[in-house]
Every structure is written in C-alpha cells, then in structure tokens.
Amino acid sequence: MKPDSSSGPPSASLPKGETEAQRMVTINFAGPATDAEPTLAATRDALLPQPIGQSPDAGELHSPRTGRRACAAALPTVSQPLLSWFTWYSRRYLRRHFNSLRVPRAGPRLMKTELPLVVYSNHASWWDPLVALLLAGEFLPGQRVFAPMDAAALEQYGFFKRLGAFGVEQGTRRGAAQFLRLARTVLQQPDTVLWLTPQSRFADARERPVSFKAGIGHLPKAAGQLCFVPVAIEYVFWAERLPEILVRFGEPYETCAKGMQLEPQMWTEFFAGQLADTQNALAAEARQRQPDKFRCLWRGHSGVGGCYDRWRALKAKWRGETFQPQHGKL
C-alpha cells in the first residue's frame, strides 16, 4: 500500500533523523486528505501510537485477551518453581560477572498494561536472555513471559520450554506461520507477555540502522490492539574491573484499528526506528559515565578481589576506616 503524499508533509520538512518508514506510517495514520494542509505536529500526532489509554478508535478493535478464546496452538507449560530457581541462579551468576545492573532514573518504566504487551529488545550478547529474565521479574511480577527460540536449539536445550520458550523454525514459511500462531496464542492469554529480539542475531549495540526480521511487523494485524515497549541493553566498562549492564525502556505505545491498514514492512521499520531512538538515548547516557543518574537494581563484585582486597580490608580496619572495594571510590 503506497501512501498518498497529499495526506502528509513532504519528506523535506521532516525532523532530522525521521526515517521514510516513520513518514509512511505517519501518512497512513493521518487518514484521508483534506483541503487544509496539515501541520507537521498534527500529522505526527495522528501517526504515532497514542499514550496508553488514548489511542484513537480504540473501541473499534477488541483486545485479544477479552474478545476471543485462545486458538489451538499449544504453549509450553511454565514451571513456576523451576522459573523461580533459575531466576535466583541467573541473578547470582550475573553478579559474579558484572558490577551492576542499572536503569536510568529518568525515563519510562516497564510495567503491566491493560492491553496485551509485546516487549522487544536489541540482541547485543549471549547474556541478553538472563538480563531479560531479571527485568521481567523486577518490573512484571506475576506475568508469564514467553519468547520464541530457534526450534532446533530448543530441542537440544528442552529445559527452556519449562521457562516459557517456544520453538520456531528459522528461515521457512512454516516457521513464520508458526511464530504468528503461537504469538497470537500468547497475546490472547491473561497475564502474559511476549518478549522478542527481532534482530534474530547478535548485533553491536551501536549498529545503525537497526534491522529487524519481518515477524514483529505482522503482529498488529494478526493479534489486534497491542502495546509495544522497546528495550535497549548495553554492556559497558566504567570505573570497575567488571562491566556494567545498562538498560533503558522506550515509551510504551499502542497500535490502533487504523494500524491494520498498514503493510507489515512499514510496521517492522517503524518498530526498528523506535528501538534505535531508545538505544541512542542509552548510548548518550552511557558515554556520560555518571552512575548517580541510574537506579542500581543490584550490585555484583567490585574491587580487585583475592588477597590484595583482603589486605586492603585489614589496613582499613586497623585505621578505623570503612573499607571501600570499589575502584570508583578511590
């Protein structure tokens, strides 16, 4: 579906950094052309999904959680005792390898919404699933989180089925249909969250443009009115021996009834742009290297460790001082 250029501003008047996909989404949300030339602000207001609870025409499209019964696609059964143990183990394991997990004090928060929730993040490293597990436990308590995983890998590591992973064939039409069917089933259940890494590969956190596989762009039409939240993750070295995990949540936004008119490719590029904006904000905060601007969810190991830190602790005690193992406290 090609946009009608008369229903939106020319690309030359777009703000710096606005992608063509965002412009096309803006135009298609703006509705039919009128005699009056729309302002850029008005067009963007019509384009961008509105804040929670304010989407236009929200009543035209029912929530999948209340309007339909779940389809026959079988979801894995999450073992709560196993999930609780693995969350505890993951936190302990991460604290051995990282100095801290931090989120900015200013900015949006990840939280439960009235609409079915889709969380999507960049895929910077092998650590991402463990970080996502801890974030879900911290910010989405009581929610069951499901995530797609390569079907072949899941067969090898069946343990993850009991944690909420469901298998999807990679690179096939059958796999694409399988993903949409299972994703729709997740989003039709109460108290569930779908967590995606749409890059489907490891990618540097500063890589631009952000590129997604097509699956996420089909969700607004396949699953109805949804809430999407982008999540940026970086692993950076600051003043300590071990790196920091930095996480920033993007603004939550809703799809609406008019969004069903859009081509999946437009949605895919639009979502990628939203995540890139979130990553850019986090990168700027990471470069400032100001821990006080972040809320620390937990701390790991600081200092040099071993015999040297034990000797430093003894000297501090002898002097009547408080031992500070952090290098940043020197």
N, C-alpha and C positions, 0 to 999 in steps of 0.2 A: 504494500500500500504506500503510494507516494504522497507526501504532504502537499497541501495546497499552499503555495507560497504567499497567497493573499491573506491567509489567516494568521500570519505571524510576522515579526520584523525580519528584515534582511539579515543575513549572516554577518554582514559588516558591522551591524550595530550590537552584536552580542558581546557580553563581557569577555575580557581576556581569559582564555582557558576553557571557555564553553565548547564542548565537542559538538560535532554535527549530529550525533545521535541524540544528545540532550536537546538540541534545537528542534529535531524532528519530533521528539516526544512532546516538546512544548507546543508545537504547532498542532499536533493531533489532539492534544487535550484541550486546546483553545476553542474547539467547536467550529461551526460554520462561519464563513467570513461575513463581516458586516460592512456597512458603508463607512463607518468611522474607523480610522486607522488605530489599531490597538497599541497601547503603550507597551514598552518592554517589560515594565514591572507587572502590568496586568496579565501579559502573556505568560510570564514565568509563574505567576500565582495560579493561573489556570493549568499550567503544565505540571509543576512539581506536585507530587502527592502531598496532601494537606496534613497538618499536625493531627495527632491521634484524636479521633472523635469528630473531626471536622471535614472529612472527605466529602466532596460533592457527590450527590446521587448515591450516598452510601446505602440508602434503603432499597435501591434497585437491585442490589446484588447481595444475596443472603450469605451469612457466614457459613463456611463448610462445616463448622462444628455443630451448628444447630439446624441446618437446613437439609442434611442428608444423613443417611446411615453409611457407615464405612463400607467400602467395596470389599471384595473377597480377597484382595491381596493380603497375604499373611505377613505380619510384622514379627520381628523377633520378640521373645518374652524377656524382659529385663529382670534380672535377678537383683533385687534391692540389697540383700546382704553382700553379694559379690561386688556390686557397684560401690557400696559404702566402703568396703575394704580396699578396693582398687583406688578410690579417690584418696583415702588415707595414705596408701602406699605411694601414689603419684606425688602427693604433696611432699612427703618425706624424701622421695627420690629427687624431685626438683630442687628442694632446699639444699641437697648435697652438691648440686652442680651450678646453682645460680645464687647471686647475692640477695635478690629480692624480686617480687612481682609487684608492679606499680601501675596505677591508672591515674590520669590527670584529675586534680581536684576540681578543675573547671571543665564543663562539658557534659554531654549527655550520659545517662546511665542505662545499662541493660536491665530491663525489668519485664515482668509479665504484662501482657496486653489483653484486651478483650478479643481481639482478632487472632486467628492462627498466626504464629510467629515463625518467621524464617530468619535465621542468623547466618550471615556469610562472612568469611574472613579470608585474608590472604594466606598463602601457604609458604611460609618462609623456611621452615625446617622440620626435621623429624620430631621436634618437641611439641609441635602445634596441637596434636590431639590431647596430650596431657594438660597443656595450658587451657584448652577449651573445656576439658572436664572440670578443672578447678574453677574456671569462670562460671560455668553453669551451676556448680554447687554454691558459689558465693552469691550470684545475682538472680538465679532462677530456682530457688529452693522449691521442692515439691513438684517440679516439672520433669516429665520424662523426655530426655533428649535423644533423638535418633539422627543418624548420619549415614550417608552412603559410603560404601567401601568397595574396592575392586573385588569382584566375586571370586577370582582365583586366589587372591591373598586372604580373603575371609575363610575360604575352605582350608587354607593352611593354618590360620590362626582363628579357629572357631570360637575361642574364648571371647572374642569381641562381640559375637552375636548376643551374648548374655549381658552386654553393656549397652546395647542399643544400635549396633552397626547392622546394616542390611546390605546384602550383596547386589552389585550391578555389573553387568558385563561391560567392558570398556570397548569403545570404538565400533559398536554394532547398532543397527536399528532396533534389534530386540532389546539391547541394553538400554537404549533411550526410552523405549516404551515401558520397560521395567521400572526405570527410575521414576517416570511420571506417575505410574500406577501406585508405586509404594509411597512416593512423596505425597500424593493426594490422600492416601490412607492415613499417613501420619497426621496431616493437617486437618483431617476430619475427626480426630480423637480429642477428647478434652484433656487439658493439662499436658500438652505435648509441644515440643519444639523441634523444628528441622534445622540442623546445623550443616552448612555446606562449605566446602573450599572449592569454588568454581574454577579456579585456575587449573586444578587437576594435575598439578606438577609442582615441584619445588621452584620457587621464583624469588629472586632477591627482593627485599622489601622496598628498595628504591627503584625497581624496574618500572619504566613508563614507556608506552602506555600500558595500563593494566589490561590483560587479555583473559577473557573467560570462555569456557566451553558453553555450548548453547543451552544446556538443560535449564539453568535458572530463568532464562527468558521465557520459557514456556509455562512457568508456574502461575502467573496471573490469570491466564486464560484457562488453564487446566484445573486450578484449585479455587478460583473465586477471589473474594476480597481478602487480602493478606496484609500483614505488617512485616516489613523488611528492615533489618538492622545490620549495617556494615560494621565489621570489627577489624581494626588494624593491629598487627602484632609485630614487634621488633625485638631483637636480642642485641644489646649494645654493651660495650665496655665503658665504664665511667672511672671512678677512682679506686675500685676494689679489684682484687685478684680475679674474682668470678664475675660474669656478666649479669646485667640486669634484664629482666623481662618487662617490656613496656607495652601496654595495651591501651588503645583508645577506641571508644564506641562512637559510631556516627549517629546522626539524627535519625530516629525511627520515622518511618513514613508508610502510608497506606496506599495500596492500589485501590482504584475505584471502578465503577461499572464501565466508564468510558475507556478504561485501560484495556478492555477486552478487544477493542478495535485495533490495537497496535500489533505490529509484527513482532514475533519473539526476538528477532535480531535487534530491534530498537530497544527492547527491554534489557537484553543482555548487555549492550553497550552502555545503556543508562546506568545499570547497576554497577558496572565496572567503573564508570566515572565517579559514582558516589563513593565507592571504596577508595579510589585514588585520592579523592579530596580528604578522606579520613586519614589515609596514610601520609599525605603531605603535611597535615596538621601535626601528626605524631612525630614525623621526621624533624619538623621545626622545633618541637619541644625536646626531642632527644638531643639535638645539637646544642641547646642551651645548657644542658647538663646541670639542671637545678632540681635536686631531689625534693626540695620543700614544696615544689609545685605539683607533686604527685602524692597520692594516697598509697601508702605501702600496705598491701594485703598480707604479706608475710615476709620475713627475712630469712635468708639462708646463712651460710657460713661466711664470716668476714675475717680479715687479717691474713697473716702468712700461714698460721697453723703450725702444728708439730711442736718440737722442742723450743723453737725460738719464741713462739707466743706464750708458752708456759713460763719461760724465763722472764719475759716482759710482764706477765701477770704477777710473778713473785716480786719483782722490783717495785711494781706499783703498790702492792700490798705493804711492802716494807716501808715505803714512803708515805703510806696512809692515803694513797690516791685511788681513784676508781679506774680500773683497767678498761681501756677502750681499744678493742682489737681492730676496729675499722681504720683502714689507711686514710680515709677521708677525714677522720677526726684529728689527724696529726697536725 
